[in-house]
């Protein structure tokens, strides 16, 4: 079972749909110890109506306040994994999720994320997203700089390797021209 630490806005940003119960809310201080689970987790635990039940985690009981419909969060070729979602507003979040309208052009999407640059300058994912949009717009020099910044901020060797692959593709495509 996977556990994701999320913010109050995670579900709304992701666009998850509640099957039962409710989402996290700032109006309920007790939500800081609560869980929203997906349907796969409810099936795994054998709970047909899990809202109001408790999950024993780190020697404490935590209420289940909501159940969301299963959604693809990893590979679309594998079954959805049972997942628990819980709030963690007291620590640095290592993943940034920005939901963009798929009908936006790359130029419009870039214009939407650029104002976030000052606040998100220290995050690997921001620079990777920005580099990808710049590359799609044909702004290779700026894309290279964004990918270089993402590599410098990478938390793991795998993240850095992924950005290096993006840079290698730019070099390969430039050499072909």
Backbone as a printed PyTorch tensor [residue, N CA C, xyz], in Angstrom:
tensor([[[  0.8580,  -1.1820,   0.0000],
         [  0.0000,   0.0000,   0.0000],
         [  0.8920,   1.2290,   0.0000]],

        [[  0.6050,   2.1390,  -0.8910],
         [  1.3630,   3.3750,  -0.9580],
         [  0.7530,   4.4350,  -0.0590]],

        [[  1.5980,   5.2990,   0.4640],
         [  1.1390,   6.4250,   1.2730],
         [  1.7140,   7.6960,   0.6690]],

        [[  0.8500,   8.6410,   0.3590],
         [  1.2860,   9.9230,  -0.1790],
         [  0.9600,  11.0230,   0.8130]],

        [[  1.9440,  11.8450,   1.0780],
         [  1.7450,  13.0210,   1.9120],
         [  1.3380,  14.1550,   0.9890]],

        [[  0.1940,  14.7680,   1.2740],
         [ -0.3790,  15.7410,   0.3490],
         [ -0.7360,  17.0300,   1.0790]],

        [[ -1.0730,  18.0410,   0.2990],
         [ -1.5530,  19.3130,   0.8330],
         [ -3.0790,  19.3310,   0.7460]],

        [[ -3.6700,  20.3500,   1.3510],
         [ -5.1260,  20.4840,   1.2830],
         [ -5.6230,  20.5820,  -0.1550]],

        [[ -4.8320,  21.1520,  -1.0470],
         [ -5.2610,  21.4000,  -2.4200],
         [ -4.9460,  20.2660,  -3.3830]],

        [[ -4.3130,  19.2060,  -2.9060],
         [ -3.8670,  18.1320,  -3.7810],
         [ -5.0230,  17.5230,  -4.5880]],

        [[ -6.0850,  17.1200,  -3.9180],
         [ -7.2040,  16.4750,  -4.6070],
         [ -7.8620,  17.3680,  -5.6350]],

        [[ -8.0470,  18.6200,  -5.2760],
         [ -8.6590,  19.5780,  -6.2070],
         [ -7.7410,  19.8000,  -7.4050]],

        [[ -6.4400,  19.9150,  -7.1420],
         [ -5.4870,  20.1180,  -8.2280],
         [ -5.4530,  18.9110,  -9.1580]],

        [[ -5.4370,  17.7330,  -8.5760],
         [ -5.3660,  16.5030,  -9.3510],
         [ -6.6850,  16.2120, -10.0630]],

        [[ -7.7690,  16.6790,  -9.4750],
         [ -9.0900,  16.4280, -10.0560],
         [ -9.6730,  15.0960,  -9.6280]],

        [[ -9.3150,  14.6550,  -8.4000],
         [ -9.8700,  13.3770,  -7.9700],
         [-11.3550,  13.5090,  -7.6830]],

        [[-12.0730,  12.3940,  -7.7270],
         [-13.5090,  12.3830,  -7.5080],
         [-13.8180,  11.5080,  -6.3030]],

        [[-14.5630,  12.0750,  -5.3760],
         [-14.9380,  11.3370,  -4.1750],
         [-16.0500,  10.3500,  -4.4740]],

        [[-15.8800,   9.1600,  -3.9720],
         [-16.9130,   8.1320,  -4.0610],
         [-17.7630,   8.1730,  -2.7900]],

        [[-17.0830,   8.4740,  -1.6840],
         [-17.7400,   8.4500,  -0.3820],
         [-16.9910,   9.3900,   0.5500]],

        [[-17.7080,  10.0260,   1.4670],
         [-17.0670,  10.8800,   2.4530],
         [-16.7230,  12.2450,   1.8900]],

        [[-15.6010,  12.7930,   2.3690],
         [-15.2250,  14.1520,   1.9830],
         [-13.7160,  14.2580,   1.7920]],

        [[-13.3120,  15.3790,   1.2210],
         [-11.9040,  15.6920,   0.9980],
         [-11.3410,  16.3570,   2.2580]],

        [[-10.0280,  16.5500,   2.2890],
         [ -9.4000,  17.2800,   3.3780],
         [ -9.8960,  18.7180,   3.3670]],

        [[-10.0380,  19.2950,   4.5590],
         [-10.5280,  20.6630,   4.6530],
         [ -9.8260,  21.3950,   5.7910]],

        [[ -9.4900,  22.6460,   5.5340],
         [ -8.9060,  23.4830,   6.5830],
         [ -9.9250,  23.7500,   7.6930]],

        [[-11.2070,  23.5280,   7.4010],
         [-12.2630,  23.7350,   8.3980],
         [-12.2820,  22.6490,   9.4740]],

        [[-11.5350,  21.5700,   9.2590],
         [-11.4990,  20.4510,  10.2100],
         [-10.0580,  20.2450,  10.6760]],

        [[ -9.6850,  20.8270,  11.8150],
         [ -8.3010,  20.6770,  12.2980],
         [ -7.8760,  19.2170,  12.4740]],

        [[ -8.8170,  18.3250,  12.7330],
         [ -8.4780,  16.9090,  12.9230],
         [ -8.0650,  16.2260,  11.6270]],

        [[ -8.2510,  16.8910,  10.4950],
         [ -7.8410,  16.2960,   9.2220],
         [ -6.3370,  16.0750,   9.1480]],

        [[ -5.5740,  16.7520,  10.0030],
         [ -4.1210,  16.5710,   9.9770],
         [ -3.7200,  15.1470,  10.3420]],

        [[ -4.6190,  14.3850,  10.9270],
         [ -4.3220,  12.9920,  11.2320],
         [ -5.2150,  12.0100,  10.4910]],

        [[ -5.9410,  12.4990,   9.5050],
         [ -6.9190,  11.6670,   8.7960],
         [ -6.3580,  11.1340,   7.4800]],

        [[ -7.1040,  10.2010,   6.9010],
         [ -6.7300,   9.6220,   5.6100],
         [ -7.8980,   9.7040,   4.6380]],

        [[ -7.5610,   9.9480,   3.3770],
         [ -8.4420,   9.6910,   2.2460],
         [ -7.7830,   8.5100,   1.5480]],

        [[ -8.5780,   7.5330,   1.1580],
         [ -8.0230,   6.3480,   0.5060],
         [ -8.6710,   6.1660,  -0.8610]],

        [[ -8.0240,   5.3700,  -1.7110],
         [ -8.6580,   5.0840,  -2.9950],
         [ -9.4620,   3.7790,  -2.9040]],

        [[-10.2360,   3.5170,  -3.9320],
         [-11.0720,   2.3130,  -3.9550],
         [-10.2350,   1.0400,  -3.8310]],

        [[ -9.0640,   1.0380,  -4.4540],
         [ -8.1920,  -0.1370,  -4.3860],
         [ -7.7930,  -0.4310,  -2.9410]],

        [[ -7.5340,   0.6120,  -2.1510],
         [ -7.1860,   0.4220,  -0.7410],
         [ -8.3830,  -0.1190,   0.0430]],

        [[ -9.5720,   0.3890,  -0.2610],
         [-10.7730,  -0.1120,   0.4220],
         [-10.9820,  -1.5910,   0.1070]],

        [[-10.8020,  -1.9710,  -1.1620],
         [-10.9370,  -3.3830,  -1.5330],
         [ -9.8720,  -4.2200,  -0.8340]],

        [[ -8.6410,  -3.7250,  -0.8240],
         [ -7.5240,  -4.4460,  -0.2020],
         [ -7.8010,  -4.7030,   1.2820]],

        [[ -8.3990,  -3.7180,   1.9550],
         [ -8.6970,  -3.8590,   3.3840],
         [-10.0190,  -4.5700,   3.6430]],

        [[-10.7750,  -4.8610,   2.5720],
         [-12.0510,  -5.5520,   2.7360],
         [-13.1210,  -4.6950,   3.3880]],

        [[-13.0790,  -3.3870,   3.1240],
         [-14.0310,  -2.4550,   3.7330],
         [-14.9760,  -1.9030,   2.6690]],

        [[-16.2390,  -2.3560,   2.6390],
         [-17.1690,  -1.8410,   1.6310],
         [-17.5280,  -0.3660,   1.8380]],

        [[-17.5310,   0.0940,   3.0820],
         [-17.8230,   1.5010,   3.4050],
         [-16.8250,   1.9710,   4.4640]],

        [[-15.6330,   2.3490,   4.0460],
         [-14.5600,   2.6230,   5.0000],
         [-14.6360,   3.9560,   5.7550]],

        [[-15.4450,   4.9140,   5.2830],
         [-15.5050,   6.2040,   5.9720],
         [-15.9790,   5.9810,   7.4070]],

        [[-15.2180,   6.5370,   8.3330],
         [-15.5160,   6.3640,   9.7560],
         [-14.7090,   5.2490,  10.4080]],

        [[-14.1030,   4.4050,   9.5770],
         [-13.2060,   3.3630,  10.1100],
         [-11.8530,   4.0090,  10.4030]],

        [[-10.9690,   3.2320,  11.0200],
         [ -9.6570,   3.7610,  11.3950],
         [ -8.5390,   2.9120,  10.8130]],

        [[ -7.4380,   3.5750,  10.5200],
         [ -6.2130,   2.9150,  10.0690],
         [ -5.2090,   3.0340,  11.2050]],

        [[ -4.6490,   1.9230,  11.6000],
         [ -3.6020,   1.9310,  12.6320],
         [ -2.2720,   2.1700,  11.9240]],

        [[ -1.6410,   3.3040,  12.2280],
         [ -0.4170,   3.6970,  11.5420],
         [  0.4970,   4.3660,  12.5560]],

        [[  1.7150,   3.8780,  12.6530],
         [  2.6840,   4.3880,  13.6390],
         [  2.1020,   4.3710,  15.0510]],

        [[  1.4510,   3.2680,  15.3720],
         [  0.8780,   3.0390,  16.7110],
         [ -0.2060,   4.0330,  17.1000]],

        [[ -0.8490,   4.6290,  16.1190],
         [ -1.9700,   5.5370,  16.3780],
         [ -3.1030,   5.2120,  15.4130]],

        [[ -4.3410,   5.4590,  15.8640],
         [ -5.5070,   5.2710,  15.0130],
         [ -5.8110,   6.5660,  14.2740]],

        [[ -6.0010,   6.4460,  12.9550],
         [ -6.2820,   7.6010,  12.1070],
         [ -7.5850,   7.3500,  11.3550]],

        [[ -8.5280,   8.3080,  11.4020],
         [ -9.8190,   8.0970,  10.7390],
         [ -9.7180,   8.1830,   9.2240]],

        [[-10.5400,   7.3880,   8.5690],
         [-10.7150,   7.4930,   7.1200],
         [-11.8790,   8.4470,   6.9110]],

        [[-11.6280,   9.5670,   6.2190],
         [-12.6810,  10.5700,   6.0160],
         [-13.2610,  10.5510,   4.6090]],

        [[-12.5540,   9.8850,   3.6730],
         [-13.0430,   9.8760,   2.3010],
         [-12.4590,   8.7390,   1.4940]],

        [[-13.1960,   8.3790,   0.4460],
         [-12.7500,   7.3710,  -0.5090],
         [-12.8600,   8.0080,  -1.8950]],

        [[-11.7600,   7.9570,  -2.6420],
         [-11.7780,   8.5010,  -4.0000],
         [-11.8450,   7.3570,  -5.0070]],

        [[-12.3820,   7.6610,  -6.1640],
         [-12.3830,   6.6800,  -7.2440],
         [-10.9390,   6.4060,  -7.6570]],

        [[-10.6710,   5.1680,  -8.0250],
         [ -9.3310,   4.8150,  -8.4910],
         [ -8.9710,   5.6800,  -9.6890]],

        [[ -7.7140,   6.0930,  -9.7390],
         [ -7.2260,   6.8800, -10.8660],
         [ -5.8040,   6.4450, -11.1660]],

        [[ -5.4320,   6.5650, -12.4130],
         [ -4.0930,   6.1720, -12.8320],
         [ -3.1160,   7.2100, -12.3050]],

        [[ -2.1610,   6.7500, -11.4940],
         [ -1.1380,   7.6470, -10.9670],
         [  0.2540,   7.1570, -11.3380]],

        [[  0.3280,   5.9700, -11.8640],
         [  1.6050,   5.4170, -12.2940],
         [  1.4180,   4.9110, -13.7190]],

        [[  1.7060,   3.6620, -13.9750],
         [  1.5820,   3.1230, -15.3210],
         [  0.1250,   2.8040, -15.6440]],

        [[ -0.3390,   3.2130, -16.8300],
         [ -1.7000,   2.8590, -17.2330],
         [ -1.8240,   1.3730, -17.6030]],

        [[ -0.6990,   0.6540, -17.6040],
         [ -0.6970,  -0.7550, -17.9870],
         [ -0.6830,  -1.6870, -16.7730]],

        [[ -0.7600,  -1.1150, -15.5890],
         [ -0.7830,  -1.9100, -14.3580],
         [ -2.0220,  -1.5450, -13.5630]],

        [[ -2.5020,  -2.4700, -12.7360],
         [ -3.6610,  -2.1250, -11.8900],
         [ -3.3280,  -0.9660, -10.9450]],

        [[ -4.3460,  -0.2230, -10.5770],
         [ -4.1700,   0.8770,  -9.6340],
         [ -3.7800,   0.3060,  -8.2780]],

        [[ -2.7390,   0.8770,  -7.6990],
         [ -2.2390,   0.4130,  -6.4000],
         [ -3.1030,   0.9630,  -5.2650]],

        [[ -3.3170,   0.1750,  -4.2020],
         [ -3.9850,   0.7140,  -3.0110],
         [ -3.1530,   1.8770,  -2.4670]],

        [[ -3.8030,   3.0040,  -2.2130],
         [ -3.0690,   4.1920,  -1.7810],
         [ -3.8200,   4.9220,  -0.6760]],

        [[ -3.0510,   5.3360,   0.3470],
         [ -3.5410,   6.1880,   1.4270],
         [ -2.9890,   7.5870,   1.1800]],

        [[ -3.8200,   8.5920,   1.3650],
         [ -3.3950,   9.9930,   1.2540],
         [ -3.5840,  10.6370,   2.6220]],

        [[ -2.5740,  11.3380,   3.0990],
         [ -2.6720,  12.0150,   4.3880],
         [ -1.9980,  13.3770,   4.2950]],

        [[ -2.4810,  14.3100,   5.0890],
         [ -1.9380,  15.6700,   5.0620],
         [ -0.5780,  15.7400,   5.7120]],

        [[  0.2690,  16.5290,   5.1140],
         [  1.5540,  16.8520,   5.7260],
         [  1.8680,  18.2870,   5.3270]],

        [[  1.4000,  19.2090,   6.1370],
         [  1.6430,  20.6210,   5.8490],
         [  2.8420,  21.1440,   6.6280]],

        [[  3.4160,  20.2990,   7.4750],
         [  4.4980,  20.7400,   8.3400],
         [  5.8850,  20.3800,   7.8230]],

        [[  5.9750,  19.8590,   6.6300],
         [  7.2850,  19.5250,   6.0830],
         [  7.3490,  19.9190,   4.6150]],

        [[  8.5500,  20.0180,   4.1390],
         [  8.7640,  20.3910,   2.7420],
         [  8.1610,  19.3330,   1.8360]],

        [[  7.3790,  19.7610,   0.9010],
         [  6.7850,  18.8420,  -0.0590],
         [  7.7730,  18.6800,  -1.2020]],

        [[  8.0760,  17.4480,  -1.5750],
         [  9.1050,  17.1750,  -2.5710],
         [  8.5580,  17.0250,  -3.9790]],

        [[  7.2880,  17.1890,  -4.1490],
         [  6.6930,  17.0650,  -5.4620],
         [  5.7730,  18.2490,  -5.6810]],

        [[  5.9020,  18.8580,  -6.8050],
         [  5.0380,  19.9780,  -7.1500],
         [  4.1070,  19.5130,  -8.2580]],

        [[  2.8240,  19.7410,  -8.0680],
         [  1.8630,  19.3570,  -9.0900],
         [  1.2030,  20.6200,  -9.6140]],

        [[  1.3410,  20.8340, -10.8900],
         [  0.7210,  21.9680, -11.5490],
         [ -0.2090,  21.3980, -12.6020]],

        [[ -1.4670,  21.6930, -12.4840],
         [ -2.4320,  21.1880, -13.4510],
         [ -2.6610,  22.2550, -14.5150]],

        [[ -2.3560,  21.9000, -15.7400],
         [ -2.5320,  22.8030, -16.8680],
         [ -3.6520,  22.2880, -17.7570]],

        [[ -4.4090,  23.1970, -18.2940],
         [ -5.4660,  22.8450, -19.2320],
         [ -4.8230,  22.2280, -20.4730]],

        [[ -5.2190,  20.9940, -20.8400],
         [ -4.5990,  20.3530, -22.0010],
         [ -4.8580,  21.0830, -23.3170]],

        [[ -5.8070,  22.0040, -23.3190],
         [ -6.1010,  22.7600, -24.5370],
         [ -5.1970,  23.9870, -24.6860]],

        [[ -4.3800,  24.2740, -23.6640],
         [ -3.4760,  25.4140, -23.7510],
         [ -2.3580,  25.1270, -24.7480]],

        [[ -1.9150,  26.1660, -25.4000],
         [ -0.7230,  26.0270, -26.2220],
         [  0.4880,  25.9850, -25.2810]],

        [[  1.6210,  25.5380, -25.7940],
         [  2.8350,  25.5250, -24.9730],
         [  3.1870,  26.9460, -24.5250]],

        [[  2.9850,  27.9030, -25.3970],
         [  3.2920,  29.3020, -25.0650],
         [  2.4140,  29.7840, -23.9040]],

        [[  1.1310,  29.4490, -23.9500],
         [  0.2180,  29.8610, -22.8750],
         [  0.5470,  29.1270, -21.5740]],

        [[  0.9010,  27.8520, -21.6660],
         [  1.2690,  27.1000, -20.4710],
         [  2.5330,  27.6770, -19.8370]],

        [[  3.5050,  28.0170, -20.6680],
         [  4.7350,  28.6210, -20.1680],
         [  4.4290,  29.9570, -19.4900]],

        [[  3.5530,  30.7440, -20.0920],
         [  3.1790,  32.0340, -19.5020],
         [  2.5060,  31.8430, -18.1430]],

        [[  1.7990,  30.7340, -17.9670],
         [  1.1480,  30.4740, -16.6790],
         [  2.1440,  30.0740, -15.5970]],

        [[  3.1850,  29.3270, -15.9640],
         [  4.1070,  28.8670, -14.9190],
         [  5.2470,  29.8490, -14.6470]],

        [[  5.5860,  30.7090, -15.6000],
         [  6.7050,  31.6390, -15.4060],
         [  6.5720,  32.4770, -14.1330]],

        [[  5.3760,  32.9900, -13.7970],
         [  5.2680,  33.7830, -12.5660],
         [  5.5750,  32.9790, -11.2870]],

        [[  5.5410,  31.6710, -11.3680],
         [  5.8570,  30.8360, -10.2070],
         [  7.3600,  30.6740, -10.0040]],

        [[  8.1430,  31.1220, -10.9840],
         [  9.5860,  30.9090, -10.9730],
         [ 10.2890,  31.3870,  -9.7280]],

        [[  9.9160,  32.5370,  -9.2350],
         [ 10.5960,  33.0630,  -8.0450],
         [ 10.3310,  32.1800,  -6.8270]],

        [[  9.0860,  31.7430,  -6.6560],
         [  8.7390,  30.9060,  -5.4980],
         [  9.2440,  29.4770,  -5.6300]],

        [[  9.3410,  28.9730,  -6.8630],
         [  9.6800,  27.5650,  -7.0730],
         [ 11.0810,  27.3720,  -7.6380]],

        [[ 11.8960,  28.4070,  -7.5830],
         [ 13.2230,  28.3480,  -8.1900],
         [ 14.0870,  27.2220,  -7.6200]],

        [[ 13.8640,  26.8170,  -6.3980],
         [ 14.6800,  25.7780,  -5.7790],
         [ 14.1780,  24.3680,  -6.0080]],

        [[ 13.1930,  24.1840,  -6.8790],
         [ 12.5970,  22.8700,  -7.0880],
         [ 12.9710,  22.2860,  -8.4530]],

        [[ 13.5060,  21.0970,  -8.4160],
         [ 13.8790,  20.3310,  -9.6060],
         [ 12.7310,  20.2610, -10.6170]],

        [[ 11.5370,  19.9010, -10.1370],
         [ 10.4060,  19.6510, -11.0280],
         [  9.9860,  20.8990, -11.8030]],

        [[ 10.0580,  22.0530, -11.1700],
         [  9.6880,  23.2870, -11.8590],
         [ 10.5810,  23.5070, -13.0800]],

        [[ 11.8890,  23.3570, -12.8840],
         [ 12.8180,  23.6030, -13.9890],
         [ 12.6920,  22.5340, -15.0850]],

        [[ 12.3790,  21.2990, -14.6900],
         [ 12.1550,  20.2600, -15.6900],
         [ 10.9330,  20.5510, -16.5420]],

        [[  9.8330,  20.9650, -15.9110],
         [  8.6210,  21.3270, -16.6490],
         [  8.8870,  22.5180, -17.5590]],

        [[  9.5370,  23.5240, -17.0160],
         [  9.8390,  24.7250, -17.7990],
         [ 10.7270,  24.3770, -18.9970]],

        [[ 11.7410,  23.5390, -18.7740],
         [ 12.6190,  23.1250, -19.8660],
         [ 11.8630,  22.3880, -20.9580]],

        [[ 10.9470,  21.5180, -20.5640],
         [ 10.1550,  20.7910, -21.5500],
         [  9.2900,  21.7080, -22.3970]],

        [[  8.6560,  22.6990, -21.7610],
         [  7.8310,  23.6410, -22.5180],
         [  8.6890,  24.5080, -23.4380]],

        [[  9.8270,  24.9530, -22.9340],
         [ 10.7270,  25.7590, -23.7770],
         [ 11.2040,  24.9570, -24.9820]],

        [[ 11.5150,  23.6950, -24.7650],
         [ 11.9670,  22.8410, -25.8580],
         [ 10.8750,  22.6910, -26.9170]],

        [[  9.6380,  22.4900, -26.4820],
         [  8.5270,  22.3660, -27.4260],
         [  8.3210,  23.6450, -28.2280]],

        [[  8.7050,  24.7730, -27.6470],
         [  8.5810,  26.0480, -28.3520],
         [  9.7860,  26.3470, -29.2320]],

        [[ 10.7750,  25.4260, -29.2430],
         [ 11.9490,  25.6180, -30.0650],
         [ 12.9860,  26.5510, -29.4590]],

        [[ 12.8550,  26.8300, -28.1790],
         [ 13.7840,  27.7250, -27.4880],
         [ 14.8440,  26.8700, -26.7870]],

        [[ 15.6970,  26.2580, -27.6290],
         [ 16.6410,  25.2450, -27.1440],
         [ 17.6510,  25.7780, -26.1370]],

        [[ 18.1820,  26.9580, -26.3500],
         [ 19.1820,  27.4980, -25.4320],
         [ 18.5840,  27.6640, -24.0270]],

        [[ 17.3730,  28.2210, -23.9640],
         [ 16.7110,  28.3950, -22.6670],
         [ 16.3370,  27.0470, -22.0590]],

        [[ 15.9350,  26.0950, -22.9180],
         [ 15.5970,  24.7540, -22.4300],
         [ 16.8180,  24.0930, -21.8030]],

        [[ 17.9640,  24.2250, -22.4800],
         [ 19.2060,  23.6630, -21.9180],
         [ 19.4980,  24.2420, -20.5410]],

        [[ 19.3490,  25.5460, -20.4020],
         [ 19.6140,  26.2050, -19.1170],
         [ 18.6490,  25.7000, -18.0380]],

        [[ 17.3790,  25.5150, -18.4060],
         [ 16.3980,  25.0120, -17.4360],
         [ 16.7310,  23.5820, -17.0320]],

        [[ 17.0950,  22.7370, -18.0080],
         [ 17.4590,  21.3550, -17.6800],
         [ 18.7370,  21.3020, -16.8430]],

        [[ 19.7010,  22.1770, -17.1480],
         [ 20.9170,  22.2410, -16.3240],
         [ 20.5750,  22.6060, -14.8780]],

        [[ 19.6570,  23.5490, -14.7120],
         [ 19.2350,  23.9410, -13.3630],
         [ 18.5270,  22.7740, -12.6720]],

        [[ 17.7100,  22.0380, -13.4120],
         [ 17.0270,  20.8700, -12.8280],
         [ 18.0490,  19.8300, -12.3830]],

        [[ 19.0780,  19.6000, -13.1800],
         [ 20.1230,  18.6390, -12.8130],
         [ 20.8050,  19.0840, -11.5250]],

        [[ 21.1040,  20.3630, -11.4150],
         [ 21.7670,  20.8790, -10.2190],
         [ 20.8970,  20.7030,  -8.9690]],

        [[ 19.5880,  20.7120,  -9.1380],
         [ 18.6690,  20.6080,  -8.0030],
         [ 18.1400,  19.1920,  -7.7780]],

        [[ 18.5080,  18.2570,  -8.6430],
         [ 17.9780,  16.8870,  -8.5570],
         [ 18.2320,  16.2940,  -7.1750]],

        [[ 17.2180,  15.5970,  -6.6680],
         [ 17.3120,  14.9520,  -5.3600],
         [ 17.9280,  13.5630,  -5.4410]],

        [[ 17.8890,  12.9640,  -6.6280],
         [ 18.3970,  11.6050,  -6.7880],
         [ 19.1960,  11.5090,  -8.0850]],

        [[ 20.0750,  10.5170,  -8.1890],
         [ 20.7830,  10.2990,  -9.4580],
         [ 19.8280,  10.0160, -10.6100]],

        [[ 18.7050,   9.3540, -10.3340],
         [ 17.7360,   9.0430, -11.3930],
         [ 17.1160,  10.3230, -11.9600]],

        [[ 16.7900,  11.2880, -11.0990],
         [ 16.2370,  12.5520, -11.5820],
         [ 17.2560,  13.2750, -12.4640]],

        [[ 18.5070,  13.3020, -12.0110],
         [ 19.5550,  13.9580, -12.7980],
         [ 19.7490,  13.2520, -14.1400]],

        [[ 19.7290,  11.9110, -14.1250],
         [ 19.9020,  11.1420, -15.3670],
         [ 18.7760,  11.4260, -16.3470]],

        [[ 17.5540,  11.5650, -15.8420],
         [ 16.4140,  11.8620, -16.7080],
         [ 16.6150,  13.2110, -17.4090]],

        [[ 17.0700,  14.2120, -16.6740],
         [ 17.3070,  15.5260, -17.2720],
         [ 18.4720,  15.4780, -18.2580]],

        [[ 19.5010,  14.6770, -17.9530],
         [ 20.6240,  14.5390, -18.8950],
         [ 20.1590,  13.9100, -20.2060]],

        [[ 19.2060,  12.9710, -20.1110],
         [ 18.6450,  12.3700, -21.3300],
         [ 17.9390,  13.4260, -22.1660]],

        [[ 17.2310,  14.3360, -21.5030],
         [ 16.5590,  15.4110, -22.2320],
         [ 17.5950,  16.2840, -22.9430]],

        [[ 18.6850,  16.5900, -22.2410],
         [ 19.7560,  17.3930, -22.8530],
         [ 20.4010,  16.6540, -24.0210]],

        [[ 20.6060,  15.3400, -23.8760],
         [ 21.1850,  14.5510, -24.9640],
         [ 20.2900,  14.5850, -26.2000]],

        [[ 18.9790,  14.5350, -25.9990],
         [ 18.0540,  14.6060, -27.1330],
         [ 18.1740,  15.9410, -27.8510]],

        [[ 18.3200,  17.0180, -27.0860],
         [ 18.4930,  18.3330, -27.7110],
         [ 19.7560,  18.3240, -28.5660]],

        [[ 20.8470,  17.8020, -28.0080],
         [ 22.1210,  17.7640, -28.7470],
         [ 21.9970,  16.9170, -30.0070]],

        [[ 21.3340,  15.7800, -29.9080],
         [ 21.1540,  14.8840, -31.0620],
         [ 20.3280,  15.5680, -32.1410]],

        [[ 19.2240,  16.2050, -31.7470],
         [ 18.3700,  16.8700, -32.7190],
         [ 19.0700,  18.0730, -33.3590]],

        [[ 19.8690,  18.7830, -32.5720],
         [ 20.6260,  19.9280, -33.1090],
         [ 21.6580,  19.4550, -34.1150]],

        [[ 22.3200,  18.3310, -33.8210],
         [ 23.3590,  17.7920, -34.7290],
         [ 22.7530,  17.3350, -36.0530]],

        [[ 21.5130,  16.8570, -36.0390],
         [ 20.8470,  16.3900, -37.2630],
         [ 20.5270,  17.5350, -38.2090]],

        [[ 20.3830,  18.7350, -37.6780],
         [ 19.9860,  19.8780, -38.5130],
         [ 21.0990,  20.4040, -39.3170]]])
